[in-house]
Amino acid sequence: MKIAQYGTIIVVIHAIAHGLHGLAHMEIPIPFFLLQSLFIGAVILLTPIIAAVLLKPKSL
């Protein structure tokens, strides 16, 4: 149970850091190609969120 809570906290911190990093990229215009944007969205943002969902214990 504690592992799921710690994992979820880490994912939330990661999402906040990712959001702040994205804001920095908007302030300093850095162009992204389509494949780069897909990689960022899928691997860097969605994968930790999916992992946090999978950590959730099943309730019977």
KACOR-V409945 format. One record per backbone hydrogen bond with DSSP energy under -0.5 kcal/mol. CO is the residue of the C=O (numbers start at 1). NH is the residue of the N-H. E is the energy in kcal/mol with one decimal. If there is no record, write none. Layout:
BEGIN
<<CO/NH/E> <CO/NH/E>>
END
This chain:
BEGIN
<<1/5/-1.8> <2/6/-3.0> <3/7/-2.9> <4/8/-2.2> <5/9/-2.3> <6/10/-2.4> <7/11/-2.2> <8/12/-2.3> <9/13/-2.4> <10/14/-2.5> <11/15/-2.5> <12/16/-2.2> <13/17/-2.6> <14/18/-2.6> <15/19/-2.3> <16/20/-2.4> <17/21/-2.5> <18/22/-2.3> <19/23/-2.1> <20/24/-1.9> <21/25/-1.8> <22/26/-1.4> <23/27/-2.0> <24/28/-2.5> <25/30/-0.9> <27/29/-0.8> <29/31/-0.5> <33/37/-2.2> <34/38/-2.4> <35/39/-2.3> <36/40/-2.5> <37/41/-2.5> <38/42/-2.9> <39/43/-2.3> <39/44/-1.1> <40/45/-1.4> <41/46/-2.0> <42/47/-1.4> <45/49/-0.9> <46/50/-2.7> <47/51/-2.3> <48/52/-2.1> <49/53/-2.0> <50/54/-2.3> <51/55/-1.4> <52/56/-0.8> <53/56/-0.8>>
END
